[in-house]
Amino acid sequence: MTSTGRVLIVTGLAFTIYFVLNEAFFHSLRAAVTNWVHYVSLAHTITYLILGIPLFMASLLMHEPSTFFYSIGLHQHLKKVLFAAFIFTAPMLIGYAIFFDFNTSISTEQIIIGAVCAAFFEELYFRGFLFGHIYRFTNIGFIPSILIGAMLFASVHLYQSQDLTTLIGIFLTTFLGAILFAWVFIEWAENLWMPIFLHFFMNLFWMLFSVGDNALGGLYANIFRGITIAFIITGTIIYKKKNKIPLEITKNTLLMKTKMP
């Protein structure tokens, strides 16, 4: 079996197990853990970690234990990308502060669940593990590497509405978001902390100013989200050009890579 074949089989099997378990048991498991620890946010975190065990085991199976954090993209430094992520998402913070009221009823637990856990675990499992293993450790290009993961990522956000038009908007928004975060992950030297922080700040600002009841949002919400996305893309390109670092995602890596990693 080729290296690509092995990675695809192990990655696909592990993520399927995780995804099925997550969809079937997340809420019941979190309720059981909450009865034990008495804090919903802590139970939420523990539940994510428990359900992620198949992914952790698969990473250890495919790589040496000493390279575990490298294999999921958590081997890089945090400081530089933390500052960059905040600057890139500043349009959302400024725009929402101007056009929306501050959410005075928001709690620390809501922030931990909706911003911290959502950003960290969604990026870790969908981008760091699923997309990351396919793109980084096989000769498969960017588009086929992200396609299935982006569709699954978008599908798990469809609980937010029952209206068909809104559901389509939510799917497209989160689908494109998954592609953006994957692109950022690779272009920032395979540093998963960059999309984690971007995801965190975008979720946080959305929550702090009661921008919308779901991931789609309204006109002003999307104007400033669009400006932020433009900041992320142009800022990344400018940073790489300034430091004379070539872009990783090009026409030569969109479908297949000529060189194995």
N, C-alpha and C positions, 0 to 999 in steps of 0.2 A: 504494500500500500504506500502511495506517495505521501510526502509530508502534508501536501495540500489536502489530500483525501482524509488523512487522519485528523487534521485540525477541523475540517468541516463536519466530520461525523461526531467527534467528541463535543465540539462546540454546539452543534445543532441538537444533539441528544440532551446535553446538560441544560441548555436554555429551554428546551421544550418541557423538561421535567420541572424546572423552576417556574415557567410561565403557567403551566397547568395547576401546580400546587398553589401559586399565588392567586390565581383567579378563583380557585375552589375553596381555599382555606384561610386567606389573609384575615378577613374580618372575624371569623370565629376564633382563630388562633390569637389575634390581638386581644379579643375580649377575655380569653382565658389567661393570657399573660397579664392583662390589666388587673385582674382579680388577685394576682400574685404580687405585682410591684406597685399597684395603686396609682400609677401615673400613666395617662394615656400616651403621652409623647414618648416616654421611656419604653412602654410596651410596643409602640409603633416601631421604634428603632430596633428592638430585640426581634420583633416579628420579621422585619426585613432581613436581618442577619441570619435568622434560622432558615428562612425560605431561600436564602442565597447560598446555602451550603453546597448544593449540587454544582454551582458555578465555581466556588472556591476549590472544591475537590477536582473539578475538571482542569482548572488552571494548574494545580499541583501535579496532575497526571501528565499534562502536556509539557511542563517546564520544570526545571530544577527548583527546589524550594527557595534557594537563595535569590532567584530571579522572579519570585512571586509578584512583588509590587511592580516590577518592570512589566510583567505580562499583562497587568490590568491598568497600566498607565499612571500609577500613583508613586512613581519613583522620582519625580522632579520636584523642584523647590516651589514654594507657595507664594512668596512675597511679591515677586515681579508680576506674576499673572493676577494676583489679587488686586493690585493697584490698577493694572490695565483693564481688568474686568469692570471695576467700579467706574473708571473714566468712560468706557464704552457704553455703559448702561445709564450714565448720568442724564441723557435726554429723557428717559422714562421718569426718573426721580424728579427732575425739574418740571417737566410737562404735567405730570400727575399732581404735583404739589400746587400747581397753578390752577388747573381745571377741575380737580376733584377734592372733596372734603377728606380730611384725615379720619381714618377709621379708629375712633376712640374705644371701640368695644373689642378690638383685637387682643388676643391673649398670647402669652409666651408659648403655650402649648400649640396654638394654631400656627405660630411662626415656625416652631420646630418641625411640626408635621408637614405644613404646606410649603415651606421654603427650604429649611435645612435638610430634612430627610428626603423630600421630593428631589431636590437638586443632587444630593450626594448619591443616593441609591439608584435613581433612574439613570444618571450618567454612568455610574459604575457598572450596572448590569447591562444596559442597552448599548452604551458607547464603549466603555472600557472592556467589557467581556465580549458581547456578541459581535458588534461591528469591529472592535479592535482586533480580536483574534482572526477574523476572516481577512481583514485588510492588511494587518501588520505581519501576519505569519503565513500567508499564502501568496500566490501570484495573481489573485483575483483583484480587480480594480475597484475603484471607489463606488461607482454606481451599484453594481451587483452586491457589494459588501454591505451597503447601507439600506438597500431597498426593503428587504423583509423586516429588518429591525425597525425601520421608520414606520412601516405599516402597522406593526404590532404596537409600537409606542403610541401612535395616533389612536389606535383602537382602544387602548386602556383609558383614554380620556373621554370616551363617548358616553360615560355615565352622567355627564354634566348637563344633558338636555334630552328632551323627548321630541323636540321639533326637528323635522327633517332638514330644513334649511340651515338651522343652527348647527346640527350635527355635521353637516357637510363642511361648514365653516370651521368647526372645531377640528375635524379630521385634517383638513388642509393646513390649518395653522400649526398643529402639532407635528404633522408629517414633515413640513418644511423646516420646522424648528429642529427636528431630529437630524435632518441633513446638515443644517447650519452648525449644530453642536459637534457633529462628526467631523466636519471640515475644519472647524477650529481646533479640535483635538489633534488632528494630524498636523496642521500648519504650525501649531505652537509646540513643535518638537515632541509630539506624542505625549503631551502633558495634559492629563485628564483634569487636573485642577483648574485649567482655564475654562472649559465648558461647565464644570461644576460651579465655579464662582459666577459665571455669566447667568446660568440657570437660577442660582440662588438670588442674585440681585434682581433679576427680572420678576421672579415670583414674589419676592419681598416687597418691591415697590408696588406691584399690582395689589397685594393684600393691604399694605399700609394705607392706601388711598381709596379702597373700595371701588376699584376701577370697573369691575364686572363680576357677574355671578358665574361665569365660565371662562374657558380659555380663549373664546372668540373676541369678546369685548365689542365696544362701539367705535364710532368714528375717531374721537380724540384718543382713545386708548390705542388704536392701531396706527394713527399718525405718529405718535411718539415711539411706539414699538418699531415702526418702520424706520424712523430716524436712527434708533438704537442699532437695528440690524445693519444699516448703512455704515454706522460708526464701527461696528465690529468687523465688517468685511474690509472697508477701506483702511481702518487702523491696522489690521493684520497685514495687509499688503504693504502699507507704508513702512511698518516695522521691519518686515523682511527685506524690503528693498534697501532701507537705510543700513541694515546690518549685512547686506550682500548675501542673503540666504535665499536660494531659489525656492519657488513654490513647489510643494510636493504634489498637489492635485493639479494635473495638467491633462491635456488631450492624450498624453502617453500613459497616464495612470487611471483614466476614467473607467475603462472596461477591463483591461488586463495589464499587468506589469510584466515587462520583458525580463526583469531580474527577480529572482526569488530573494526574499528577505533573509 
